[in-house]
Every structure is written in structure tokens, then in C-alpha cells.
Amino acid sequence: MTEDLIFTKGDDGIAEIVLNRPAKHNAINREMMVAIRDARRAINEDDEIRAVVVSGAGERAFCAGTDLNILDTYKDAWAWRNRICYSTEFRRIKKPTIAAIKGWCVGGGLEIATNCDIRVSAAGAKLGAPEVKHGWLGGGGQTLMLTHLVGYGHASLLTLTGDPIEAEEAYRIGLVQKLVAPGEELAAARDIAQRIARHTAVAVITVKDGIRASMTGGLDPAARHENDLMIMAFAMNNQRAGIAAFKGRKE
């Protein structure tokens, strides 16, 4: 695995992915794409991992998206189409993911964040989708995820102007779920991950799956899918662990 990406797993059921190119605002290169895919596979296959924290190294950025210097390394548009889409890899992580945002979070960096389940941001961070200024749009779920998160109007404003917004505005419109003082974003993200990790693997995976299903179809199919997930969890007697834990707290 490249040194440009750090992947660790703690004893507390929490894995961490650190984008580690601070001199380049943690812009994603081809080696990092492979490493992100490999980390996603490892997380999905490891039953001990309950939650994942995603952050960027250094003080200036969460992630500035794709390193534009690599674009010329693809021989044609077809090769680019068949690349490893790093933001989609984050969406394919089955465990709950929490993005700890600071500094610049733009382009593919914003796609990484929006493909995570929860976003914690330091005050003063800047979030944006500047692809329109370069003549294209984000290809890793940018318009889809933004529309689901903040609605048609705000998604249109962000993606059609390409102008960044401050973390405070991102929090106001629902793009960011928790706003903290600068330097506290990673600790806050880890705290959320620890609260999630206390639950059983079946519980957190099925809850996440149910939430994601609500984004891909109508209300009735999503409700049926959610009910099926609950039935599956009960069929595995997973509810017994939760009931026992609840009784233990009351005693």
C-alpha cells in the first residue's frame, strides 16, 4: 500500500483512512486509488470493524480531489471511464463512515465526504464542487449525493457556480452534520465512530443499508427493504444482544 494513504484498524472496532499527501492538499493519485479500493475491501471483509473515520493529513485540507497531473496518464476517455473511482469506493464501504473535514474539501474531496455517511467539519473549512469551472462535472456521485443531502436548489447553486461555501453554511444547509472548533474535527469524528462501534455489526450494517436503500427508489420499496433488513437481523437473533445490553444498563 502506498505511503500516500494510511489505513489502520484499532482494537475498538474503528478503522481509519488518512489521505496522506499534505503538500498536495491530499489530492488523489493513481496509487491512492488502488490503496483506497484495497482498504474498502479489507473493511468490508473484516467483521471486527464497526465504523470508519476518514481524514486528511496536514493542516490545510481534507482533500482537493483528483491530482490533475494524472489526467494525461490515461490514454483516452475509455481508460478514464474504467479507472478506479475513489469516491465510489467510499460509497461501497458497508460499515458507517465519518468524514473529519478541515481546510479545503473540494472536487473529488467533496465527493469523498458526501459518499461518507456523516460529515464533521471544523469551522472555517471550505467545501465546494468546482468541476464546472474546469468544464466537466464530478463523476463520483457529486450531483446525486449533494441533491439528496441538501436538496435541488442548494445542489444546483454549488455545482452550477462552482463556488465554495464556508463550513458554517454547509452546516446550515445540512451538508455537514456536526460543526466544531478548528482542530477538534478528528476527535469529534472518532467520538461518533466509538458510539456507533458499541452496537453489533448486524445492527450498524443493516441500518446503513436501510438508509442507503431509501435513496435509490420510491418510499414503498425502500420501506419494504428496511423491513426485510429488520427481519433478517431478528432471524439472526441480533436483537438479543441489544435487549441484554439495555437490561444491563437498567440494573
Contacts in CASP RR format, 6 or more apart in sequence:
PFRMAT RR
TARGET T0000
AUTHOR 0000-0000-0000
METHOD contacts of the structure
MODEL  1
MTEDLIFTKGDDGIAEIVLNRPAKHNAINREMMVAIRDARRAINEDDEIR
AVVVSGAGERAFCAGTDLNILDTYKDAWAWRNRICYSTEFRRIKKPTIAA
IKGWCVGGGLEIATNCDIRVSAAGAKLGAPEVKHGWLGGGGQTLMLTHLV
GYGHASLLTLTGDPIEAEEAYRIGLVQKLVAPGEELAAARDIAQRIARHT
AVAVITVKDGIRASMTGGLDPAARHENDLMIMAFAMNNQRAGIAAFKGRK
E
1 7 0 8 1.000
1 35 0 8 1.000
1 38 0 8 1.000
1 39 0 8 1.000
2 31 0 8 1.000
2 32 0 8 1.000
2 34 0 8 1.000
2 35 0 8 1.000
3 20 0 8 1.000
4 19 0 8 1.000
4 20 0 8 1.000
4 21 0 8 1.000
4 29 0 8 1.000
4 31 0 8 1.000
4 32 0 8 1.000
4 35 0 8 1.000
5 17 0 8 1.000
5 18 0 8 1.000
5 19 0 8 1.000
5 20 0 8 1.000
5 31 0 8 1.000
5 32 0 8 1.000
5 35 0 8 1.000
5 36 0 8 1.000
5 39 0 8 1.000
6 16 0 8 1.000
6 17 0 8 1.000
6 18 0 8 1.000
6 20 0 8 1.000
6 57 0 8 1.000
7 15 0 8 1.000
7 16 0 8 1.000
7 17 0 8 1.000
7 18 0 8 1.000
7 35 0 8 1.000
7 38 0 8 1.000
7 39 0 8 1.000
7 42 0 8 1.000
8 15 0 8 1.000
8 16 0 8 1.000
8 18 0 8 1.000
9 15 0 8 1.000
9 16 0 8 1.000
9 46 0 8 1.000
9 48 0 8 1.000
9 49 0 8 1.000
10 16 0 8 1.000
12 194 0 8 1.000
12 197 0 8 1.000
13 48 0 8 1.000
13 49 0 8 1.000
13 50 0 8 1.000
13 51 0 8 1.000
13 197 0 8 1.000
14 49 0 8 1.000
14 50 0 8 1.000
14 51 0 8 1.000
14 52 0 8 1.000
14 53 0 8 1.000
14 190 0 8 1.000
14 193 0 8 1.000
14 194 0 8 1.000
14 197 0 8 1.000
15 39 0 8 1.000
15 43 0 8 1.000
15 46 0 8 1.000
15 49 0 8 1.000
15 51 0 8 1.000
15 52 0 8 1.000
15 53 0 8 1.000
15 95 0 8 1.000
16 52 0 8 1.000
16 53 0 8 1.000
16 54 0 8 1.000
16 55 0 8 1.000
17 36 0 8 1.000
17 39 0 8 1.000
17 52 0 8 1.000
17 53 0 8 1.000
17 54 0 8 1.000
17 55 0 8 1.000
18 55 0 8 1.000
18 56 0 8 1.000
18 57 0 8 1.000
19 26 0 8 1.000
19 28 0 8 1.000
19 32 0 8 1.000
19 54 0 8 1.000
19 55 0 8 1.000
19 56 0 8 1.000
19 57 0 8 1.000
19 62 0 8 1.000
19 63 0 8 1.000
19 112 0 8 1.000
20 26 0 8 1.000
20 56 0 8 1.000
20 57 0 8 1.000
21 27 0 8 1.000
21 29 0 8 1.000
21 32 0 8 1.000
21 57 0 8 1.000
21 67 0 8 1.000
22 56 0 8 1.000
22 57 0 8 1.000
22 58 0 8 1.000
22 59 0 8 1.000
22 60 0 8 1.000
22 61 0 8 1.000
24 64 0 8 1.000
24 67 0 8 1.000
25 60 0 8 1.000
25 61 0 8 1.000
25 63 0 8 1.000
25 64 0 8 1.000
25 65 0 8 1.000
25 104 0 8 1.000
26 56 0 8 1.000
26 57 0 8 1.000
26 58 0 8 1.000
26 61 0 8 1.000
26 62 0 8 1.000
26 63 0 8 1.000
26 64 0 8 1.000
26 65 0 8 1.000
27 63 0 8 1.000
27 64 0 8 1.000
27 65 0 8 1.000
27 66 0 8 1.000
27 67 0 8 1.000
27 68 0 8 1.000
28 36 0 8 1.000
28 63 0 8 1.000
28 65 0 8 1.000
28 66 0 8 1.000
28 67 0 8 1.000
28 86 0 8 1.000
28 108 0 8 1.000
28 109 0 8 1.000
29 67 0 8 1.000
29 69 0 8 1.000
29 70 0 8 1.000
30 70 0 8 1.000
30 73 0 8 1.000
32 86 0 8 1.000
33 83 0 8 1.000
33 84 0 8 1.000
33 86 0 8 1.000
33 89 0 8 1.000
34 84 0 8 1.000
36 84 0 8 1.000
36 86 0 8 1.000
36 89 0 8 1.000
36 90 0 8 1.000
37 84 0 8 1.000
37 86 0 8 1.000
37 89 0 8 1.000
40 89 0 8 1.000
40 90 0 8 1.000
40 92 0 8 1.000
40 93 0 8 1.000
43 49 0 8 1.000
43 52 0 8 1.000
43 93 0 8 1.000
43 94 0 8 1.000
43 95 0 8 1.000
44 92 0 8 1.000
44 93 0 8 1.000
44 94 0 8 1.000
44 95 0 8 1.000
47 201 0 8 1.000
49 95 0 8 1.000
50 95 0 8 1.000
50 96 0 8 1.000
50 193 0 8 1.000
50 196 0 8 1.000
50 197 0 8 1.000
50 199 0 8 1.000
50 201 0 8 1.000
50 204 0 8 1.000
51 95 0 8 1.000
51 96 0 8 1.000
51 97 0 8 1.000
51 98 0 8 1.000
51 192 0 8 1.000
51 193 0 8 1.000
51 194 0 8 1.000
51 196 0 8 1.000
51 197 0 8 1.000
51 204 0 8 1.000
52 93 0 8 1.000
52 95 0 8 1.000
52 96 0 8 1.000
52 97 0 8 1.000
52 98 0 8 1.000
52 193 0 8 1.000
53 97 0 8 1.000
53 98 0 8 1.000
53 100 0 8 1.000
53 186 0 8 1.000
53 189 0 8 1.000
53 190 0 8 1.000
53 193 0 8 1.000
54 90 0 8 1.000
54 97 0 8 1.000
54 98 0 8 1.000
54 99 0 8 1.000
54 100 0 8 1.000
54 112 0 8 1.000
54 113 0 8 1.000
54 116 0 8 1.000
55 62 0 8 1.000
55 99 0 8 1.000
55 100 0 8 1.000
55 185 0 8 1.000
55 186 0 8 1.000
55 189 0 8 1.000
56 62 0 8 1.000
56 63 0 8 1.000
56 100 0 8 1.000
56 102 0 8 1.000
59 102 0 8 1.000
59 103 0 8 1.000
60 103 0 8 1.000
60 104 0 8 1.000
61 102 0 8 1.000
61 103 0 8 1.000
61 104 0 8 1.000
61 105 0 8 1.000
62 99 0 8 1.000
62 100 0 8 1.000
62 101 0 8 1.000
62 102 0 8 1.000
62 103 0 8 1.000
62 104 0 8 1.000
62 105 0 8 1.000
62 109 0 8 1.000
62 112 0 8 1.000
62 113 0 8 1.000
62 125 0 8 1.000
63 104 0 8 1.000
63 105 0 8 1.000
63 106 0 8 1.000
63 108 0 8 1.000
63 109 0 8 1.000
63 112 0 8 1.000
63 113 0 8 1.000
64 104 0 8 1.000
64 106 0 8 1.000
64 107 0 8 1.000
64 108 0 8 1.000
64 109 0 8 1.000
65 106 0 8 1.000
65 107 0 8 1.000
65 108 0 8 1.000
65 109 0 8 1.000
65 110 0 8 1.000
65 111 0 8 1.000
65 112 0 8 1.000
66 107 0 8 1.000
66 108 0 8 1.000
71 80 0 8 1.000
74 80 0 8 1.000
74 83 0 8 1.000
85 139 0 8 1.000
85 140 0 8 1.000
86 108 0 8 1.000
86 112 0 8 1.000
87 108 0 8 1.000
87 109 0 8 1.000
87 111 0 8 1.000
87 112 0 8 1.000
87 114 0 8 1.000
87 115 0 8 1.000
87 139 0 8 1.000
87 140 0 8 1.000
87 141 0 8 1.000
87 142 0 8 1.000
88 115 0 8 1.000
88 140 0 8 1.000
88 141 0 8 1.000
90 97 0 8 1.000
90 112 0 8 1.000
90 115 0 8 1.000
90 116 0 8 1.000
91 115 0 8 1.000
91 141 0 8 1.000
91 145 0 8 1.000
94 205 0 8 1.000
94 208 0 8 1.000
94 209 0 8 1.000
95 204 0 8 1.000
95 205 0 8 1.000
95 208 0 8 1.000
96 117 0 8 1.000
96 118 0 8 1.000
96 193 0 8 1.000
96 196 0 8 1.000
96 204 0 8 1.000
96 208 0 8 1.000
97 115 0 8 1.000
97 116 0 8 1.000
97 117 0 8 1.000
97 118 0 8 1.000
98 116 0 8 1.000
98 117 0 8 1.000
98 118 0 8 1.000
98 119 0 8 1.000
98 120 0 8 1.000
98 189 0 8 1.000
98 192 0 8 1.000
98 193 0 8 1.000
99 112 0 8 1.000
99 113 0 8 1.000
99 116 0 8 1.000
99 118 0 8 1.000
99 119 0 8 1.000
99 120 0 8 1.000
99 189 0 8 1.000
100 120 0 8 1.000
100 185 0 8 1.000
100 186 0 8 1.000
100 188 0 8 1.000
100 189 0 8 1.000
100 190 0 8 1.000
101 113 0 8 1.000
101 119 0 8 1.000
101 120 0 8 1.000
101 121 0 8 1.000
101 122 0 8 1.000
101 125 0 8 1.000
101 127 0 8 1.000
101 167 0 8 1.000
101 176 0 8 1.000
101 185 0 8 1.000
102 121 0 8 1.000
102 122 0 8 1.000
102 125 0 8 1.000
102 182 0 8 1.000
102 183 0 8 1.000
102 185 0 8 1.000
103 122 0 8 1.000
103 124 0 8 1.000
103 125 0 8 1.000
103 126 0 8 1.000
104 125 0 8 1.000
104 126 0 8 1.000
104 164 0 8 1.000
105 113 0 8 1.000
105 121 0 8 1.000
105 125 0 8 1.000
105 126 0 8 1.000
105 127 0 8 1.000
105 128 0 8 1.000
106 126 0 8 1.000
106 127 0 8 1.000
106 128 0 8 1.000
106 129 0 8 1.000
106 130 0 8 1.000
106 164 0 8 1.000
107 128 0 8 1.000
107 129 0 8 1.000
107 130 0 8 1.000
107 131 0 8 1.000
107 138 0 8 1.000
107 142 0 8 1.000
108 138 0 8 1.000
108 140 0 8 1.000
108 142 0 8 1.000
110 127 0 8 1.000
110 128 0 8 1.000
110 129 0 8 1.000
110 142 0 8 1.000
111 138 0 8 1.000
111 139 0 8 1.000
111 140 0 8 1.000
111 141 0 8 1.000
111 142 0 8 1.000
111 145 0 8 1.000
113 119 0 8 1.000
113 127 0 8 1.000
114 141 0 8 1.000
114 142 0 8 1.000
114 145 0 8 1.000
114 146 0 8 1.000
114 149 0 8 1.000
114 175 0 8 1.000
115 140 0 8 1.000
115 141 0 8 1.000
115 145 0 8 1.000
117 208 0 8 1.000
117 211 0 8 1.000
118 177 0 8 1.000
118 178 0 8 1.000
118 189 0 8 1.000
118 192 0 8 1.000
119 170 0 8 1.000
119 175 0 8 1.000
119 176 0 8 1.000
119 177 0 8 1.000
119 178 0 8 1.000
120 176 0 8 1.000
120 177 0 8 1.000
120 178 0 8 1.000
120 179 0 8 1.000
120 180 0 8 1.000
120 185 0 8 1.000
120 188 0 8 1.000
120 189 0 8 1.000
120 192 0 8 1.000
121 127 0 8 1.000
121 167 0 8 1.000
121 170 0 8 1.000
121 171 0 8 1.000
121 176 0 8 1.000
121 178 0 8 1.000
121 179 0 8 1.000
121 180 0 8 1.000
121 185 0 8 1.000
122 167 0 8 1.000
122 179 0 8 1.000
122 180 0 8 1.000
122 181 0 8 1.000
122 182 0 8 1.000
122 183 0 8 1.000
122 184 0 8 1.000
122 185 0 8 1.000
123 167 0 8 1.000
123 168 0 8 1.000
123 179 0 8 1.000
123 180 0 8 1.000
123 181 0 8 1.000
123 182 0 8 1.000
124 166 0 8 1.000
124 167 0 8 1.000
124 168 0 8 1.000
124 182 0 8 1.000
125 166 0 8 1.000
125 167 0 8 1.000
125 170 0 8 1.000
125 185 0 8 1.000
126 164 0 8 1.000
126 165 0 8 1.000
126 166 0 8 1.000
126 167 0 8 1.000
127 164 0 8 1.000
127 165 0 8 1.000
127 167 0 8 1.000
127 170 0 8 1.000
127 175 0 8 1.000
127 176 0 8 1.000
128 158 0 8 1.000
128 162 0 8 1.000
128 163 0 8 1.000
128 164 0 8 1.000
128 165 0 8 1.000
129 138 0 8 1.000
129 142 0 8 1.000
129 146 0 8 1.000
129 158 0 8 1.000
129 159 0 8 1.000
129 162 0 8 1.000
130 162 0 8 1.000
130 163 0 8 1.000
130 164 0 8 1.000
131 137 0 8 1.000
131 138 0 8 1.000
131 142 0 8 1.000
131 159 0 8 1.000
131 162 0 8 1.000
132 159 0 8 1.000
132 160 0 8 1.000
132 161 0 8 1.000
132 162 0 8 1.000
133 162 0 8 1.000
137 143 0 8 1.000
137 159 0 8 1.000
142 159 0 8 1.000
143 155 0 8 1.000
143 159 0 8 1.000
146 154 0 8 1.000
146 155 0 8 1.000
146 158 0 8 1.000
146 159 0 8 1.000
146 175 0 8 1.000
147 155 0 8 1.000
148 215 0 8 1.000
149 155 0 8 1.000
149 174 0 8 1.000
149 175 0 8 1.000
150 158 0 8 1.000
150 173 0 8 1.000
150 174 0 8 1.000
150 175 0 8 1.000
154 173 0 8 1.000
154 175 0 8 1.000
158 165 0 8 1.000
165 175 0 8 1.000
167 176 0 8 1.000
167 179 0 8 1.000
168 179 0 8 1.000
170 176 0 8 1.000
171 177 0 8 1.000
171 178 0 8 1.000
171 179 0 8 1.000
178 188 0 8 1.000
178 192 0 8 1.000
180 188 0 8 1.000
196 204 0 8 1.000
197 204 0 8 1.000
200 238 0 8 1.000
200 241 0 8 1.000
200 242 0 8 1.000
202 232 0 8 1.000
202 233 0 8 1.000
202 236 0 8 1.000
202 238 0 8 1.000
203 233 0 8 1.000
203 238 0 8 1.000
203 242 0 8 1.000
206 229 0 8 1.000
206 230 0 8 1.000
206 232 0 8 1.000
206 233 0 8 1.000
207 229 0 8 1.000
209 225 0 8 1.000
209 229 0 8 1.000
210 222 0 8 1.000
210 225 0 8 1.000
210 226 0 8 1.000
210 229 0 8 1.000
213 221 0 8 1.000
213 222 0 8 1.000
213 225 0 8 1.000
213 226 0 8 1.000
213 229 0 8 1.000
214 222 0 8 1.000
214 226 0 8 1.000
216 222 0 8 1.000
233 239 0 8 1.000
END
